[in-house]
Amino acid sequence: MRNTRLLTMLECAIFAALAMVLSFIPVDFGSSFSVSLGMIPMYIIAIRRGFWAACFSGLLWGLLHFVTGKAYILSPLQGFIEYIIAFAFIAFAGLFAVQVRGYLKEEKLGKAIGWAWGTMVIGGVARYFWHYLAGVLFWGAYAFKGWSAQLFSIVMNGASCIATIIVAGIIVSILMKISPKLFLPK
């Protein structure tokens, strides 16, 4: 039991570090829209280890933004919402991890990928909800002329959320096809 917990924590740290490395790949379009490639390893650890491991790994990834200077902070509360809470809520990508792994073990790839997409959508929306909220509360001054903070935040964060889910989902689906064991811990 103890070795399993240690192994899981090490995997979480490795996946968080990999997510941070992928965060340095420039896929930002303007100041408010981006595709978060770091969600790829987050989705993998979420499916591989479940809700709490995804929460821990997401939290580590969020904290790494502070250490590496990738955090954009307007106030302590905004930083807390966007880099602690939002990243911890990636945990919801592990909601159906048991189902995904079960179908992978049964070699029912289509069902595994279907459940994986469901859990990736939930995890992505859970994370970006907090970015939307921070956008309304803190980033409204950056909205396009004539746009409310709510409209600006839902459009920009919604577009980033959808693009991230699609890009990461495609890559995770391909990885499930070519290396299903990546998602199955020993």
C-alpha positions as CSV (number, residue, x, y, z in Angstrom):
1,M,0.0,0.0,0.0
2,R,2.7,2.4,1.0
3,N,4.7,1.8,-2.2
4,T,1.6,2.3,-4.3
5,R,0.9,5.6,-2.7
6,L,4.5,6.7,-3.2
7,L,4.5,5.6,-6.8
8,T,1.2,7.4,-7.4
9,M,2.6,10.6,-5.9
10,L,5.8,10.3,-8.0
11,E,3.6,9.8,-11.2
12,C,1.6,12.9,-10.2
13,A,4.8,14.9,-9.9
14,I,6.2,13.7,-13.2
15,F,2.9,14.4,-15.1
16,A,2.7,17.8,-13.5
17,A,6.3,18.6,-14.6
18,L,5.5,17.3,-18.1
19,A,2.4,19.5,-18.2
20,M,4.5,22.5,-17.2
21,V,7.0,21.8,-19.9
22,L,4.2,21.6,-22.5
23,S,2.9,24.9,-21.1
24,F,6.1,26.6,-22.6
25,I,5.1,25.6,-26.1
26,P,3.6,28.8,-27.6
27,V,0.0,28.2,-28.5
28,D,-1.4,31.5,-27.3
29,F,-3.4,33.6,-29.7
30,G,-3.5,37.1,-28.3
31,S,-3.6,37.7,-24.6
32,S,-6.9,35.8,-23.8
33,F,-7.1,32.7,-26.0
34,S,-4.8,29.7,-25.8
35,V,-4.7,25.9,-26.1
36,S,-3.4,24.4,-22.9
37,L,-1.2,21.4,-24.0
38,G,-0.5,20.7,-20.4
39,M,-3.9,19.2,-20.2
40,I,-2.7,16.2,-22.2
41,P,-0.6,14.7,-19.3
42,M,-3.3,15.8,-16.8
43,Y,-5.9,13.8,-18.7
44,I,-3.6,10.8,-18.8
45,I,-2.9,10.9,-15.0
46,A,-6.6,11.5,-14.4
47,I,-7.6,8.4,-16.3
48,R,-4.6,6.4,-15.1
49,R,-5.0,7.1,-11.4
50,G,-8.4,8.8,-10.8
51,F,-9.9,11.8,-9.2
52,W,-7.5,12.5,-6.2
53,A,-4.4,11.9,-8.2
54,A,-5.6,14.3,-10.9
55,C,-6.4,16.8,-8.1
56,F,-2.9,16.5,-6.7
57,S,-1.2,16.6,-10.1
58,G,-3.3,19.6,-11.2
59,L,-2.5,21.4,-7.9
60,L,1.3,20.7,-8.5
61,W,1.0,22.0,-12.0
62,G,-0.8,25.1,-10.9
63,L,1.9,25.8,-8.3
64,L,4.7,25.3,-10.9
65,H,3.3,28.3,-12.7
66,F,4.4,30.5,-9.8
67,V,7.8,28.9,-9.6
68,T,8.5,29.2,-13.3
69,G,7.1,32.8,-13.7
70,K,4.2,31.6,-15.9
71,A,1.5,32.9,-13.5
72,Y,-0.2,36.1,-14.5
73,I,-1.3,37.6,-11.2
74,L,-3.5,40.7,-10.7
75,S,-4.3,40.1,-7.1
76,P,-3.7,37.3,-4.5
77,L,-7.3,36.2,-4.8
78,Q,-7.2,36.0,-8.6
79,G,-3.9,34.0,-8.4
80,F,-5.5,31.6,-5.9
81,I,-8.6,31.1,-8.1
82,E,-6.7,30.6,-11.4
83,Y,-3.7,28.7,-10.2
84,I,-4.8,26.8,-7.2
85,I,-8.6,26.2,-7.4
86,A,-8.8,25.9,-11.2
87,F,-5.9,23.5,-11.5
88,A,-7.1,21.4,-8.6
89,F,-10.5,21.1,-10.3
90,I,-8.8,19.2,-13.1
91,A,-9.5,16.3,-10.7
92,F,-12.9,16.0,-12.4
93,A,-11.2,14.6,-15.4
94,G,-10.7,11.5,-13.3
95,L,-14.4,11.1,-12.6
96,F,-14.9,8.2,-15.0
97,A,-11.4,6.8,-14.8
98,V,-12.6,3.4,-13.5
99,Q,-14.9,3.0,-16.5
100,V,-12.2,4.0,-19.0
101,R,-9.7,1.6,-17.5
102,G,-12.2,-1.2,-17.3
103,Y,-13.0,-0.9,-21.0
104,L,-9.3,-0.7,-21.9
105,K,-8.7,-3.9,-19.9
106,E,-11.6,-5.5,-21.8
107,E,-10.0,-4.2,-25.1
108,K,-13.2,-2.3,-25.9
109,L,-11.3,0.7,-27.3
110,G,-14.3,2.5,-28.7
111,K,-16.1,2.5,-25.3
112,A,-13.0,3.5,-23.5
113,I,-12.4,6.4,-25.8
114,G,-16.1,7.5,-25.5
115,W,-15.9,7.5,-21.7
116,A,-12.5,9.2,-21.8
117,W,-14.0,12.1,-23.9
118,G,-16.8,12.4,-21.4
119,T,-14.4,12.6,-18.5
120,M,-12.1,15.0,-20.4
121,V,-15.0,17.4,-21.1
122,I,-16.0,17.4,-17.4
123,G,-12.4,18.0,-16.3
124,G,-11.9,20.7,-18.9
125,V,-15.1,22.5,-18.1
126,A,-14.5,22.2,-14.3
127,R,-11.1,23.9,-14.7
128,Y,-12.2,26.6,-17.2
129,F,-15.3,27.5,-15.0
130,W,-12.8,29.0,-12.5
131,H,-11.0,30.9,-15.3
132,Y,-14.3,32.2,-16.5
133,L,-15.1,33.4,-12.9
134,A,-11.7,35.1,-12.6
135,G,-12.2,36.6,-16.0
136,V,-15.5,38.2,-14.8
137,L,-14.1,39.3,-11.5
138,F,-10.6,40.4,-12.4
139,W,-10.0,40.7,-16.1
140,G,-13.0,42.7,-17.2
141,A,-10.9,45.8,-17.9
142,Y,-9.3,43.9,-20.7
143,A,-12.6,43.1,-22.5
144,F,-13.1,44.3,-26.1
145,K,-14.7,47.7,-26.4
146,G,-18.5,47.3,-26.0
147,W,-18.2,43.8,-24.4
148,S,-19.2,43.1,-20.9
149,A,-16.8,41.2,-18.6
150,Q,-19.2,38.2,-18.6
151,L,-19.3,38.1,-22.4
152,F,-15.6,38.6,-22.9
153,S,-14.8,35.9,-20.3
154,I,-17.3,33.3,-21.6
155,V,-16.1,33.8,-25.2
156,M,-12.4,33.7,-24.5
157,N,-12.4,31.1,-21.8
158,G,-15.1,29.0,-23.6
159,A,-13.1,29.0,-26.8
160,S,-9.9,28.1,-24.9
161,C,-11.7,25.3,-23.1
162,I,-13.2,23.9,-26.3
163,A,-10.0,24.1,-28.2
164,T,-8.0,22.5,-25.3
165,I,-10.5,19.7,-24.9
166,I,-10.5,19.0,-28.7
167,V,-6.7,19.1,-29.1
168,A,-5.9,17.2,-25.9
169,G,-8.8,14.7,-26.6
170,I,-7.5,13.8,-30.0
171,I,-4.0,13.2,-28.7
172,V,-5.2,11.2,-25.7
173,S,-7.4,9.1,-28.1
174,I,-4.5,8.4,-30.3
175,L,-2.4,7.5,-27.3
176,M,-5.1,5.1,-26.1
177,K,-5.0,3.4,-29.5
178,I,-1.2,3.0,-29.8
179,S,-0.4,2.6,-26.1
180,P,-3.4,1.6,-23.9
181,K,-1.0,0.4,-21.1
182,L,-0.1,4.0,-20.5
183,F,-3.5,4.4,-18.9
184,L,-3.4,1.2,-16.9
185,P,-1.3,1.4,-13.7
186,K,0.4,-1.8,-12.5
